[in-house]
Amino acid sequence: NPACMTVGREKSERKRLSFRKFPDLVPYKIILTARIFLRVINMGCSSSKACASTINFDLNSETRKNLENLQGLTRARNNTLQIAAEVLPRKYMNRYPSFSRAPPGGELRQLEGKFDDLLSECENVLPTFRQTLINIVEAAGLVPDEIAVWDGKEVMLTPETPYKSLTIGPLKSRERCDEKVANEYDGDYSRLVDIVRASIVVADEDQLILVAEALQDLDIVRLKNRFKEPVFTGYCDALYNVKIDGIICEVQLHVSAIVAYKEESHHYYGFFRSFFAGNVPACKNRIDMLERCIDPNADLQTALEEMLKTDDEYLIRGMCVLVYEMGDWYLCEVLCRRMCEIDPDELACKNNMAVALNKQGKYVQAEALYRQCWEVQKKTLGEDHPETLYSLNGMAVVLFRQGNYVQAEALHRQCWEVQKKTLGEHHPETLHSLNGMANALSCQGNNVQAEALHRQCWEVRKKTLGEDHPKTLISLNNMAVALSRQGNYVQAEALHRQCWEVQKKTLGEDHPVTLRSLNGMAVALFRQGNYVQAEALHRQCWEVQKKTLGEHHPETLHSLNGMANALSSQGNYVQAEALHQQCWEVRKKTLGEDHPETLISLNN
């Protein structure tokens, strides 16, 4: 019972909410629209007229955790800003404005772009960097190895290690560099300007200015005065990038009274960092939105109830985009429902809700919404309009998930034929439709044809996006499934493993797409008779998916089914029967008695 082919999911590109970003990979990219609405006669409420929410919700563990983190971020920010307001170095803030010597519209870059060579150069410059900063700290009247203290207590860098007046950090690890380059720098290692880094902690503004004056003798290529423009958690410091022997290094200046409160805010910085990337105004807008939406001191039920009372559709839309990026599909669904209450005729809200429902495995509900949007768009925009095809493609995906492979193939093919003519064969939307058509063909047993189409997608994406791009890897993973279904298990295992190794670094080990590759590898191993190893990998996926997707999610059940197969092949029939029974009972309720996957469980 090999894995169903993945349709794929990409990280949402953050765009200003006043513009629309048509999804690159339907249906997992959320539609961000402003006032480009398709309206019929407004029979419900609008944002100009109060509309009370009637939404009932039941908080699951993931949504509880996310709301707690949003509350914690707001609370930590308020606490940090309150402390900072008492000790802000106002003379420093006005004397040393932020600047950058990067090219206009560009980024700071190292001269070396190959990571191994860059790392070697950073290792060589580290002794000079250390001695240079020792000289600067001593010139400012500080003792480099003296423990930083605030209010009679040591200021802690980690739970075990205190800050010193000068703390030279270890070189940034290869794992963290790979992650940062993949997620933030589009694969460009030359943008790593903090491999060599250090922190200087001062007690007051006079010491801060003395250190800043001593730093002026260095080749400063950028200063971020975050005392004046704090990071989204409220934390304030000054971040210098200096060039030493041709290598750009990082030096952070902290005030002990503020850094003493960093521990609480740093937890939320790590959790939310990728969601607050971008320029200062964009971050400020998102922070303002949180402060208006999130009561940091209310219980979770009340906090969400209060959030849903607002009639401000842009506020709800902004929160919906944030939780979409966080991957909380239930909360995304709840917020989309509220948007539909505020403006019942906005098709984008319904399409967004269909995305959230699909991600939760609620395929029948998702199909109904996609079909509703498609019917309206056919009449108002025409059958070949991109938005009409978006809804049709979404409908094809959820039909595929319900086991209607012939119908799904026909709808994907219909989209693909139009998109080839209007967008071109290599356009992302066209390739998405081709990918969906190949998935449907594979599930009908046409695996040779499916492999050829997935290979076609993969070749184009390799050239246009790069070998390690998430979409390219989706095509490669799908090709591996088609190969596995033809009995080419060794080759399939190798391709699944190739995808998994890259996705671990770029998306994280627990990401749903990473787990699909791992599950595919488990299936290929099972088919080669490696039952113990297959069981272990399926179990690894299942344990994570139970927590992140829920016990009844189709992908969680797929892992459980694979684990049961492996146990059965090892002779553990009683345990295997119990797990297959568990799968069958859930699939009967969620997919229906005659769904192919339900029948597979019954057969197993």
C-alpha positions as CSV (number, residue, x, y, z in Angstrom):
1,N,0.0,0.0,0.0
2,P,2.4,2.7,-1.2
3,A,1.9,6.3,-0.2
4,C,-0.5,8.4,-2.2
5,M,1.4,10.9,-4.3
6,T,1.9,14.2,-2.6
7,V,0.6,17.3,-4.2
8,G,3.0,19.4,-2.2
9,R,3.1,22.5,-0.1
10,E,5.3,25.5,-0.2
11,K,6.0,28.2,2.4
12,S,3.7,31.2,1.8
13,E,5.6,34.1,0.4
14,R,4.8,37.1,2.6
15,K,3.1,39.8,0.6
16,R,1.5,43.0,1.6
17,L,-2.2,42.3,2.2
18,S,-3.2,44.9,-0.3
19,F,-2.0,42.8,-3.2
20,R,-3.0,39.4,-4.5
21,K,-0.4,36.6,-4.9
22,F,-1.9,33.9,-7.1
23,P,-0.8,30.6,-5.7
24,D,2.2,28.9,-7.3
25,L,1.1,25.5,-6.2
26,V,-2.6,24.9,-5.7
27,P,-4.2,24.3,-3.3
28,Y,-1.7,24.9,-0.6
29,K,-0.9,28.6,-1.2
30,I,-3.4,30.9,0.4
31,I,-5.0,33.6,-1.8
32,L,-4.2,37.0,-0.5
33,T,-6.6,39.5,-2.0
34,A,-7.5,43.0,-1.0
35,R,-10.6,44.6,-2.6
36,I,-10.6,42.6,-5.8
37,F,-13.7,40.7,-4.8
38,L,-16.3,38.9,-6.9
39,R,-19.6,40.1,-5.5
40,V,-23.2,39.2,-6.0
41,I,-26.1,40.9,-4.2
42,N,-24.9,41.2,-0.6
43,M,-27.4,39.3,1.5
44,G,-25.2,39.2,4.6
45,C,-23.2,41.6,6.7
46,S,-20.2,43.6,5.5
47,S,-17.3,45.3,7.3
48,S,-19.2,48.5,7.3
49,K,-22.0,47.0,9.4
50,A,-21.5,45.1,12.7
51,C,-21.8,41.3,12.4
52,A,-21.7,39.1,15.4
53,S,-19.9,35.9,15.1
54,T,-21.8,32.6,15.5
55,I,-18.8,30.3,15.1
56,N,-18.4,27.4,17.5
57,F,-14.9,26.0,17.9
58,D,-13.2,23.3,19.9
59,L,-9.5,24.0,20.5
60,N,-7.2,21.1,19.7
61,S,-3.7,20.7,21.2
62,E,-1.9,22.3,18.3
63,T,-4.1,25.4,18.2
64,R,-3.8,25.7,22.0
65,K,0.0,25.6,21.7
66,N,0.0,28.2,19.0
67,L,-2.4,30.6,20.8
68,E,-0.3,30.2,24.0
69,N,2.8,31.1,22.0
70,L,1.1,34.2,20.4
71,Q,0.0,35.3,23.9
72,G,3.5,34.6,25.3
73,L,5.1,36.6,22.5
74,T,2.8,39.6,23.2
75,R,3.4,39.3,26.9
76,A,7.2,39.0,26.6
77,R,7.3,42.0,24.2
78,N,5.3,44.1,26.6
79,N,7.6,43.2,29.6
80,T,10.8,43.8,27.6
81,L,9.6,47.2,26.3
82,Q,8.6,48.2,29.8
83,I,12.1,47.4,31.1
84,A,13.8,48.9,28.1
85,A,11.9,52.2,28.4
86,E,13.6,52.8,31.8
87,V,17.2,52.3,30.5
88,L,17.1,53.1,26.8
89,P,20.4,54.7,25.7
90,R,18.8,57.8,24.1
91,K,22.0,59.7,23.4
92,Y,23.4,56.6,21.6
93,M,20.1,56.1,19.7
94,N,20.3,59.6,18.3
95,R,24.1,59.7,17.7
96,Y,24.4,56.4,15.8
97,P,21.7,55.9,13.2
98,S,21.3,52.6,11.3
99,F,23.1,52.3,7.9
100,S,24.3,49.8,5.4
101,R,27.0,49.8,2.8
102,A,25.3,47.1,0.8
103,P,24.5,48.0,-2.8
104,P,21.1,49.9,-3.2
105,G,18.4,47.3,-2.9
106,G,21.0,44.6,-2.3
107,E,22.3,42.6,0.6
108,L,25.7,42.4,2.4
109,R,27.7,39.6,0.9
110,Q,31.0,37.8,1.7
111,L,33.5,37.7,-1.2
112,E,33.5,33.9,-1.0
113,G,30.2,32.1,-1.9
114,K,31.3,28.4,-1.4
115,F,30.5,27.4,2.1
116,D,33.6,25.2,2.8
117,D,36.0,27.9,1.6
118,L,34.1,30.5,3.5
119,L,34.2,28.5,6.7
120,S,37.9,28.0,6.3
121,E,38.5,31.7,5.9
122,C,36.3,32.4,9.0
123,E,38.4,30.0,11.0
124,N,41.5,31.8,9.9
125,V,40.2,35.2,10.9
126,L,38.8,34.2,14.3
127,P,42.1,34.9,16.3
128,T,42.4,38.4,14.8
129,F,38.7,39.1,15.5
130,R,39.1,38.0,19.1
131,Q,42.2,40.2,19.7
132,T,40.6,43.2,18.0
133,L,37.5,43.0,20.2
134,I,39.6,42.5,23.4
135,N,41.4,45.8,22.5
136,I,38.1,47.6,21.9
137,V,36.6,46.4,25.2
138,E,39.7,47.3,27.1
139,A,39.8,50.8,25.4
140,A,36.3,51.4,26.7
141,G,37.5,50.6,30.3
142,L,35.9,47.1,30.5
143,V,37.5,43.9,31.6
144,P,36.8,41.3,28.8
145,D,36.4,38.3,31.1
146,E,34.4,40.0,33.8
147,I,30.9,38.4,34.4
148,A,28.1,40.7,33.3
149,V,25.8,41.6,36.3
150,W,22.4,43.3,36.7
151,D,20.6,44.0,39.9
152,G,23.2,41.9,41.8
153,K,22.6,38.8,39.6
154,E,24.6,37.3,36.8
155,V,23.2,37.9,33.3
156,M,22.9,34.5,31.7
157,L,23.7,33.7,28.1
158,T,22.4,30.1,28.6
159,P,21.0,28.5,31.7
160,E,24.5,27.3,32.6
161,T,26.7,30.1,31.1
162,P,26.8,33.8,32.1
163,Y,27.6,36.6,29.7
164,K,31.0,38.2,30.1
165,S,31.8,41.8,29.1
166,L,33.1,40.2,25.9
167,T,31.8,36.8,24.7
168,I,33.3,35.4,21.6
169,G,30.8,32.9,20.2
170,P,31.8,29.7,18.4
171,L,31.6,29.7,14.6
172,K,28.0,29.2,13.5
173,S,27.4,25.5,12.9
174,R,27.1,24.0,9.4
175,E,23.6,22.8,10.2
176,R,22.4,26.2,11.2
177,C,24.1,27.8,8.2
178,D,22.5,25.3,5.8
179,E,19.1,26.0,7.4
180,K,19.5,29.7,7.2
181,V,20.7,29.7,3.6
182,A,17.9,27.4,2.5
183,N,15.1,29.3,4.4
184,E,16.2,32.9,4.2
185,Y,18.9,33.4,1.6
186,D,17.7,31.5,-1.5
187,G,20.7,29.2,-1.4
188,D,23.3,32.0,-1.4
189,Y,26.0,31.2,1.2
190,S,27.8,34.5,0.6
191,R,25.0,36.2,2.5
192,L,26.2,34.6,5.7
193,V,27.7,37.5,7.5
194,D,27.4,36.2,11.1
195,I,29.5,33.0,11.1
196,V,32.1,34.9,13.1
197,R,30.3,36.6,16.0
198,A,30.6,38.1,19.4
199,S,28.6,40.0,22.1
200,I,29.7,42.9,24.3
201,V,27.6,43.7,27.4
202,V,27.8,47.1,29.0
203,A,26.3,48.4,32.3
204,D,25.1,51.8,31.1
205,E,25.0,54.2,28.3
206,D,28.4,55.8,29.0
207,Q,30.1,52.5,28.5
208,L,28.0,51.8,25.4
209,I,29.1,55.0,23.8
210,L,32.8,54.3,24.7
211,V,32.5,50.9,23.0
212,A,30.8,52.5,20.0
213,E,33.5,55.1,19.7
214,A,36.2,52.4,19.8
215,L,34.4,50.5,17.1
216,Q,34.6,53.5,14.7
217,D,38.2,52.5,14.1
218,L,37.0,49.3,12.4
219,D,35.7,48.9,8.9
220,I,31.9,49.0,9.8
221,V,29.8,47.9,6.8
222,R,26.4,47.9,8.6
223,L,24.8,49.1,11.8
224,K,21.3,48.1,13.0
225,N,20.4,50.4,15.8
226,R,17.8,48.2,17.4
227,F,17.6,50.4,20.5
228,K,15.7,52.7,18.2
229,E,13.9,50.0,16.1
230,P,13.5,46.9,18.4
231,V,13.1,43.4,17.0
232,F,9.5,42.1,17.0
233,T,9.9,40.6,20.5
234,G,10.7,44.1,21.9
235,Y,14.3,43.2,22.4
236,C,16.7,46.1,21.9
237,D,20.4,46.1,21.1
238,A,22.9,47.3,18.5
239,L,24.1,45.0,15.8
240,Y,27.3,45.8,14.0
241,N,28.8,44.1,10.9
242,V,32.5,44.8,10.6
243,K,35.0,43.6,8.0
244,I,38.2,42.1,9.3
245,D,40.8,40.7,6.9
246,G,38.1,40.6,4.2
247,I,35.5,38.6,6.2
248,I,32.3,40.3,7.4
249,C,31.8,39.5,11.1
250,E,29.0,40.4,13.6
251,V,29.3,42.2,16.9
252,Q,26.2,42.8,19.2
253,L,26.2,45.4,21.9
254,H,23.9,44.7,24.8
255,V,22.8,46.7,27.9
256,S,22.8,44.4,30.9
257,A,19.5,45.6,32.2
258,I,17.8,44.7,28.9
259,V,19.7,41.5,28.1
260,A,18.8,40.2,31.6
261,Y,15.2,39.9,30.3
262,K,16.2,38.3,27.0
263,E,15.7,34.7,27.9
264,E,11.9,34.9,27.9
265,S,11.7,36.9,24.7
266,H,14.4,34.8,23.0
267,H,12.2,31.6,23.2
268,Y,9.5,33.4,21.2
269,Y,12.1,34.9,18.8
270,G,13.2,31.4,17.9
271,F,9.6,30.2,17.4
272,F,8.4,33.2,15.4
273,R,11.5,34.5,13.7
274,S,10.6,33.3,10.2
275,F,7.1,34.8,10.5
276,F,8.4,38.3,11.2
277,A,11.0,38.4,8.4
278,G,11.0,41.4,6.1
279,N,11.3,45.2,6.5
280,V,10.6,47.2,9.6
281,P,7.2,48.5,8.5
282,A,6.0,45.0,7.6
283,C,7.1,43.7,11.0
284,K,5.5,46.7,12.8
285,N,2.2,46.1,10.9
286,R,2.2,42.4,12.1
287,I,3.0,43.4,15.7
288,D,0.2,46.0,15.7
289,M,-2.2,43.3,14.4
290,L,-1.2,41.0,17.2
291,E,-1.6,43.6,19.9
292,R,-5.1,44.3,18.6
293,C,-6.1,40.6,18.3
294,I,-4.4,38.9,21.2
295,D,-5.2,39.4,24.9
296,P,-2.0,38.1,26.5
297,N,-3.7,37.5,29.9
298,A,-7.0,35.9,28.9
299,D,-7.7,32.2,29.0
300,L,-7.4,30.7,25.5
301,Q,-11.1,30.2,24.9
302,T,-11.9,33.8,25.8
303,A,-8.9,35.1,23.8
304,L,-10.2,33.5,20.6
305,E,-13.8,34.5,21.3
306,E,-12.7,38.1,21.6
307,M,-10.6,37.9,18.4
308,L,-13.6,36.6,16.5
309,K,-15.8,39.5,17.7
310,T,-14.0,42.1,15.4
311,D,-15.6,43.1,12.2
312,D,-12.3,44.3,10.8
313,E,-11.8,42.0,7.8
314,Y,-8.2,43.1,7.3
315,L,-7.3,42.3,10.9
316,I,-8.9,38.8,10.6
317,R,-7.2,38.3,7.2
318,G,-3.8,39.3,8.6
319,M,-4.2,36.8,11.5
320,C,-5.4,34.2,9.0
321,V,-2.2,34.7,6.9
322,L,0.0,34.4,10.0
323,V,-1.6,31.1,11.2
324,Y,-1.5,29.8,7.6
325,E,2.3,30.4,7.7
326,M,2.4,28.6,11.1
327,G,0.6,25.6,9.6
328,D,-2.3,25.7,12.0
329,W,-5.1,24.6,9.6
330,Y,-7.8,24.4,12.2
331,L,-7.3,28.0,13.4
332,C,-7.0,29.0,9.8
333,E,-10.4,27.4,9.1
334,V,-12.0,29.2,12.0
335,L,-10.6,32.6,10.9
336,C,-11.8,32.0,7.3
337,R,-15.2,31.2,8.6
338,R,-15.2,34.6,10.4
339,M,-14.2,36.3,7.2
340,C,-17.0,34.6,5.4
341,E,-19.4,35.9,8.0
342,I,-18.1,39.4,7.6
343,D,-18.3,39.3,3.8
344,P,-20.3,36.2,2.6
345,D,-19.8,37.0,-1.1
346,E,-16.0,37.1,-1.1
347,L,-14.9,34.0,-3.0
348,A,-11.3,34.3,-1.8
349,C,-12.5,33.6,1.8
350,K,-14.2,30.4,0.6
351,N,-11.2,29.3,-1.4
352,N,-9.0,29.9,1.6
353,M,-11.3,27.9,3.8
354,A,-11.2,25.1,1.2
355,V,-7.4,25.1,1.5
356,A,-7.6,24.8,5.3
357,L,-10.3,22.0,5.1
358,N,-8.2,20.1,2.6
359,K,-5.1,20.3,4.8
360,Q,-7.2,18.8,7.7
361,G,-8.5,15.9,5.5
362,K,-12.0,17.3,5.4
363,Y,-12.3,16.6,1.7
364,V,-16.1,16.6,1.2
365,Q,-16.5,20.1,2.7
366,A,-13.5,21.4,0.7
367,E,-14.9,20.0,-2.5
368,A,-18.3,21.8,-1.9
369,L,-16.5,25.1,-1.4
370,Y,-14.3,24.8,-4.4
371,R,-17.3,23.8,-6.6
372,Q,-19.3,26.7,-5.3
373,C,-16.5,29.2,-6.2
374,W,-16.0,27.5,-9.6
375,E,-19.7,27.8,-10.5
376,V,-19.7,31.5,-9.8
377,Q,-16.3,32.2,-11.5
378,K,-17.4,30.4,-14.7
379,K,-20.2,32.8,-15.1
380,T,-18.5,36.0,-14.0
381,L,-14.9,35.5,-15.2
382,G,-15.1,32.7,-17.8
383,E,-14.0,29.1,-17.9
384,D,-10.4,29.8,-18.8
385,H,-9.7,32.5,-16.3
386,P,-6.8,31.7,-13.9
387,E,-9.0,32.1,-10.8
388,T,-11.6,29.8,-12.3
389,L,-8.9,27.2,-13.0
390,Y,-7.6,27.6,-9.5
391,S,-10.9,26.5,-8.1
392,L,-11.2,23.7,-10.6
393,N,-7.7,22.5,-9.7
394,G,-8.6,22.6,-6.0
395,M,-11.7,20.5,-6.7
396,A,-9.6,18.0,-8.6
397,V,-7.2,17.6,-5.7
398,V,-9.9,16.9,-3.1
399,L,-11.6,14.5,-5.5
400,F,-8.3,12.7,-5.8
401,R,-8.1,12.6,-2.0
402,Q,-11.5,11.0,-1.9
403,G,-10.4,8.3,-4.3
404,N,-12.2,9.7,-7.4
405,Y,-9.1,9.3,-9.6
406,V,-10.8,9.2,-13.0
407,Q,-12.7,12.4,-12.3
408,A,-9.6,14.1,-10.8
409,E,-7.5,13.2,-13.8
410,A,-10.1,14.7,-16.2
411,L,-10.3,18.0,-14.2
412,H,-6.5,18.3,-14.0
413,R,-6.2,17.6,-17.7
414,Q,-8.8,20.2,-18.5
415,C,-6.8,22.8,-16.5
416,W,-3.5,21.7,-18.1
417,E,-4.8,22.0,-21.7
418,V,-5.9,25.6,-21.1
419,Q,-2.8,26.6,-19.1
420,K,-0.5,25.3,-21.8
421,K,-2.0,27.8,-24.2
422,T,-2.5,30.7,-21.9
423,L,0.5,30.5,-19.5
424,G,2.9,28.3,-21.3
425,E,4.1,24.7,-20.7
426,H,6.7,25.6,-18.1
427,H,4.6,27.9,-16.0
428,P,4.2,26.8,-12.3
429,E,0.4,26.6,-12.6
430,T,0.7,24.4,-15.7
431,L,3.2,22.1,-14.0
432,H,1.0,21.8,-11.0
433,S,-1.9,20.6,-13.2
434,L,0.5,18.2,-14.9
435,N,1.6,16.9,-11.5
436,G,-2.0,16.3,-10.4
437,M,-2.8,14.5,-13.6
438,A,0.2,12.2,-13.1
439,N,-0.8,11.5,-9.5
440,A,-4.3,10.5,-10.7
441,L,-2.9,8.3,-13.5
442,S,-0.6,6.5,-11.0
443,C,-3.4,5.7,-8.7
444,Q,-5.3,4.2,-11.6
445,G,-2.3,1.9,-12.3
446,N,-0.9,3.9,-15.3
447,N,2.5,4.2,-13.6
448,V,4.7,4.2,-16.7
449,Q,2.8,7.2,-18.0
450,A,2.8,8.8,-14.6
451,E,6.5,8.4,-14.2
452,A,7.1,10.1,-17.6
453,L,4.9,13.1,-16.6
454,H,6.6,13.4,-13.2
455,R,10.0,13.3,-14.9
456,Q,8.8,16.0,-17.3
457,C,7.8,18.2,-14.3
458,W,11.1,17.4,-12.5
459,E,13.3,18.3,-15.5
460,V,11.6,21.7,-15.9
461,R,11.7,22.5,-12.2
462,K,15.3,21.6,-12.0
463,K,16.2,24.1,-14.6
464,T,13.9,26.9,-13.5
465,L,13.9,26.5,-9.7
466,G,17.0,24.4,-8.9
467,E,17.6,20.8,-7.8
468,D,16.9,21.4,-4.1
469,H,13.8,23.6,-4.4
470,P,10.8,22.1,-2.5
471,K,8.7,21.9,-5.7
472,T,11.5,20.1,-7.6
473,L,11.8,17.6,-4.7
474,I,8.1,17.0,-4.8
475,S,8.3,16.0,-8.4
476,L,11.3,13.8,-7.7
477,N,9.4,12.2,-4.7
478,N,6.4,11.6,-6.9
479,M,8.6,10.0,-9.6
480,A,10.0,7.7,-6.9
481,V,6.4,6.6,-6.0
482,A,5.7,5.8,-9.6
483,L,8.9,3.8,-9.9
484,S,8.1,1.9,-6.7
485,R,4.7,1.0,-8.1
486,Q,6.4,-0.5,-11.1
487,G,8.6,-2.6,-8.9
488,N,11.8,-0.5,-9.1
489,Y,12.2,-0.5,-5.4
490,V,15.9,0.1,-5.1
491,Q,15.8,3.1,-7.4
492,A,12.7,4.4,-5.6
493,E,14.4,4.1,-2.2
494,A,17.4,6.1,-3.4
495,L,15.2,8.9,-4.8
496,H,13.1,9.1,-1.6
497,R,16.2,9.2,0.5
498,Q,17.7,12.0,-1.7
499,C,14.6,14.0,-1.2
500,W,14.5,13.3,2.5
501,E,18.1,14.3,3.1
502,V,17.5,17.8,1.6
503,Q,14.1,18.3,3.1
504,K,15.4,17.5,6.6
505,K,17.8,20.5,6.3
506,T,15.5,22.9,4.5
507,L,12.0,22.1,5.9
508,G,12.9,20.3,9.1
509,E,12.6,16.7,10.1
510,D,9.0,16.9,11.3
511,H,7.6,18.8,8.3
512,P,4.7,17.0,6.6
513,V,6.5,17.0,3.2
514,T,9.7,15.6,4.8
515,L,7.7,12.8,6.4
516,R,6.1,11.9,3.1
517,S,9.6,11.2,1.7
518,L,10.4,9.2,4.7
519,N,7.2,7.2,4.4
520,G,8.0,6.6,0.7
521,M,11.4,5.3,1.7
522,A,9.7,3.0,4.2
523,V,7.4,1.6,1.6
524,A,10.3,0.9,-0.8
525,L,12.3,-0.8,2.0
526,F,9.2,-2.9,2.9
527,R,8.9,-4.0,-0.8
528,Q,12.6,-5.2,-0.6
529,G,11.8,-7.3,2.5
530,N,13.4,-4.9,5.0
531,Y,10.5,-5.2,7.4
532,V,12.1,-4.2,10.6
533,Q,13.6,-1.0,9.1
534,A,10.3,-0.2,7.3
535,E,8.4,-0.6,10.6
536,A,10.8,1.8,12.4
537,L,10.5,4.5,9.7
538,H,6.7,4.2,9.5
539,R,6.5,4.4,13.3
540,Q,8.8,7.5,13.3
541,C,6.4,9.2,10.9
542,W,3.3,8.1,12.8
543,E,4.6,9.4,16.1
544,V,5.2,12.9,14.7
545,Q,2.0,13.0,12.6
546,K,-0.2,12.1,15.6
547,K,1.0,15.3,17.3
548,T,1.2,17.6,14.3
549,L,-1.7,16.4,12.1
550,G,-3.9,14.5,14.5
551,E,-4.6,10.7,14.9
552,H,-7.3,10.7,12.2
553,H,-5.5,12.6,9.5
554,P,-5.1,10.5,6.2
555,E,-1.3,10.8,6.3
556,T,-1.2,9.7,9.9
557,L,-3.3,6.7,9.0
558,H,-1.1,5.9,6.0
559,S,1.9,5.6,8.4
560,L,-0.1,3.5,10.8
561,N,-1.2,1.2,7.9
562,G,2.5,0.8,6.7
563,M,3.6,0.0,10.3
564,A,0.8,-2.7,10.5
565,N,1.9,-4.2,7.2
566,A,5.5,-4.4,8.4
567,L,4.4,-6.0,11.7
568,S,2.3,-8.5,9.8
569,S,5.3,-9.5,7.6
570,Q,7.3,-10.1,10.7
571,G,4.7,-12.5,12.0
572,N,3.1,-10.1,14.6
573,Y,-0.4,-10.8,13.2
574,V,-2.4,-10.0,16.4
575,Q,-0.9,-6.5,16.7
576,A,-1.1,-5.9,13.0
577,E,-4.8,-6.9,12.9
578,A,-5.5,-4.4,15.7
579,L,-3.8,-1.6,13.9
580,H,-5.5,-2.4,10.6
581,Q,-8.8,-2.5,12.4
582,Q,-8.1,0.9,13.9
583,C,-7.3,2.3,10.4
584,W,-10.4,0.8,8.9
585,E,-12.7,2.2,11.6
586,V,-11.4,5.8,11.1
587,R,-11.3,5.6,7.3
588,K,-14.9,4.3,7.2
589,K,-16.0,7.4,9.1
590,T,-13.8,10.0,7.4
591,L,-13.5,8.7,3.8
592,G,-16.5,6.3,3.5
593,E,-16.8,2.6,3.3
594,D,-16.1,2.4,-0.5
595,H,-13.0,4.6,-0.6
596,P,-9.9,2.8,-2.0
597,E,-8.0,3.4,1.2
598,T,-10.8,2.1,3.4
599,L,-11.0,-1.0,1.3
600,I,-7.2,-1.4,1.5
601,S,-7.5,-1.4,5.3
602,L,-10.3,-3.9,5.3
603,N,-8.3,-6.1,2.9
604,N,-5.2,-5.8,5.1
